[in-house]
Amino acid sequence: MSGYSRIRRQQLVQEAEGYIDLVMCLSDKWALSDDYRSTLAKRSLRVLDLLDDCQSDHPRVLYLRGQAYRLMHRYRDAIAPLQRASELDPDNMHVNLALGWCFKRIGRIDSAIQALEEAIELYNNEGILHYNLACYWSLARNLGLALSHLSIAFDLEPSYREMAQYEEDFDALRDHPEFMILTGAIA
């Protein structure tokens, strides 16, 4: 690849990433409407489509493509590029988080669990992995594993304790005494 081609690829990837980042960084305080999210995600995809075939199979490009589909709620479309990104870059926990997210939303909890179990093998000290895995185990009705991962998540990131009280994924655990103790619902 010539120097110009490499620089042009980097520019396109950064532009596509910028559209995704605009949606993601604003989501906590100023969530965008689905129309705006979709518009920015589509722009990201159009930019990524400008890359040639060999550049399109780069893990970062595949991850961005998967993220764009995920932001448009096209979870099934997101899975293939995310899985390919995971094959090419198996050490990227963000790919596994996105895969888990998408699998959950299409009702494939078993695959969501598998994606995060693989990530935890490498990143056992990431609270977000344990928190999301606790959600998925709760949905799978394995309360023991859900509570175990939730406890680890709280130890790693105490702010998840408050989030868990309102998380619908934990409805199966809501009345469990250990859940109430963990979340502070029982003092």
N, C-alpha and C positions, 0 to 999 in steps of 0.2 A: 504494500500500500504506500503510495507516495505521501510526502509530507502534507500536501494540500488535501488529499483524501482523508488522511487521519484527522487533520484539524477540522475539516468539514463534518466528519462523523461526530467528533467531540462536540461541535457546536449544535448539531441536530439533537444529540442525546441530551445535552444540557438544556436545550429549549423544551424538549418533551418533558424532562424532569421538572422544569420550572412550572409547567402547567399543573403537573401532579402535585407539586409542593404547595402551590397556591391553594388548592382544595384542602390538602391535608393540614397545613399549618393554621388555617382559619377555622377548622372544623370544631375545635373546642369552644371557642368564644363566639364566633360569628359563622355559624354553619350556613353554607350556601344552599340555595334551593336546588332541587334535583335538576332543574333546567340549566343552571349555571355550572353545576358539577359536571353534567353531561357535556356541555359545550366545551369546557376546559379539557375534559378527558378525550373528547373527539379531536380537539386540536393536537393533543399529545399524540394520538394515533396517526393523524395525518402527517405529522412531522416524522414519526418513526417509519412510516411507509415510504419516505424518501430515501431511506437507507437501502443499499443493495443487499442481495440475499445473504452473502457471507457476513455482512455487518449486522444483519437482523438476528443472527443466531448467537449473539453475544449475551451472556447472562444478564447484564445490566439492562440491555434493550428488552429482553424477554420479560424481566421483572417489571419494567415500566409499562409494557404492553398489558401484562396481567393486571397491574394496578389500575390502568385506565379502564379496562373492562369492569373491574371490581367497583370502581367509582360510579360507573353507569348502571350498576346492579345487574350486570351481565356475568353472573358468577360462573356459569358453565363455560362461557367463552374464555374466562380468565384462567381456568384450570390448566389448559394445555400449555400456554406459554410459561406459567409458573412452574409446572412440573418440569419442563425442559430447562428452565433456569436452575431449578434444584438439582437436576442431573449434572449440569455443567459447573455449578458452584454449590456443592452440598454443604458447605460450611456457613452459608448465609441464612441466619435465623429469620430475617425479615421475609424471605421467600416462603419459609415454612409457616410463619404467622399468617401471611396472606393466603396461602393454600388452605390452612385450617379454617380461616374466615369464610372462604368460598365454599369449601366442602360443607361446613355447617349450614350455610344458607340454601344449599340444595338438598339438605336432608341426609347427607352422608357423614354422619357423626363418626363412624368407624374410621373413615379416611382422615377426618379432621384430627382425631386423636392420634393416629399414626404419624401425621405430619409434625405434630408438636412433640410427640415422644422422640422422634428423630432429632429434633432441634434441642431438646433437653439433654440428650446424650452429650452434646458439645457445649451447651450453655445452661448448665444446671443452676447458675446463680442469677438468672433473669426472671424477675418477678412476673413480668407480663406473660411469659410462657407458662408458668405454673398457674397463674390466674385463669388464662384462657383454657388450659387443660382441665382445670377444675370445673369450668363451665361445661365443657364437652362431656366430662365424666358424669356430671350431674344430669345432663340431658340423656345420657346413656343409662341412667339410673344405677350407676355404681357409686353409691354414696360414700363408701369408705375411701376410694381413690379420690373422689371429688374433695372430700374434707382434708385429706392428706395434702393434696396439691394446694388447696386454699390456705392451709396453715403455713406452708412454705412461702406462698406468695405474700402473705401478711408479714412474715418475718423479714422478707427481702424488701418489701415496699408497703409500709403501714397504711398508705393512703388508699390501698385497695379495700381496706376494711369497710370504709364508708360506702364505696361503690357497690360492694357485695350486698349490702342491705337492700338495694334497689334493683339489682340485676335479676331479670326475669329467668335467666338460665338456672338460677338457684331456687326456683319455686319448689322443686322436689325436696330441697334441703331446709326450706324456710322454718319448719317446725321441729327440726332435729335439734336436740339439746346441745350437741357439740357445735353446730352452726351458730346457735344463739350465743353461746359462750364466746366463740371465735369473733363474732361480729360485734359483741358488746351488747346484744339485745337483752342478755341476762347478766347482771353484775354479780 
